[in-house]
């Protein structure tokens, strides 16, 4: 056999092909972490942005969640003050002839509804303004916020009633405990339901297409 032919075939085998080089480059690109921007929306204040960069590094890119949670606590705290004020006012207004159970029940229901409106308006405009669910109409967002908070309001009333009549602590303290416990539920479910990404027609078609083809 011709030695030059054998040597040429051997060099061709040993020489990395273009396809192999491209494959290696693709693997390197996938393994090498891409440069990631901040998870939060930068503010006009550079000092705040630097602080958020630190939070982003510490939390592994969760500064946007931290910002939303702090904002939600602030407006939720304001709504809680409204809740407690309305609750106290209703206890004062409602006739003393009513049973303690009915007085606290009515007062809690009215306080929850008024504080819910006071909670939705600023949170919708500030806290969740960059969430994908903002593409829905104002009425749709308000309705979903109401639906999520309705469960939270029912939990608040049940917890308040439990601590008031089972544990026998002051109604105002029971109401405050209930508001703190339900805060975390509301914040989580506003992400999972209220401001969840709205599916487009294309996405719905792609999702249901495999089912229709079966």
Buried (B, 14 or more C-beta within 10 A) or exposed (E): EEEEEEEEEEEEEEEEEEEEEEEEEEEEEEEEEEEEEBBBEEEEEEEEBEEBBEBBEEEEBBBBBBBBBEBBBBBBBBBBEBBBEBBBBBBEEBEEEEEEEEBBBBBBBBBBBBBBBBBBEBBBEBBBEEBEBBEBEEEEBBEBBBEBBEBBBEBBBEBBBEBBBEEEEEBBEBBBBBBEEBBEBBBEBBBEBBBBEEEEEEEEEEEEEEEEEE
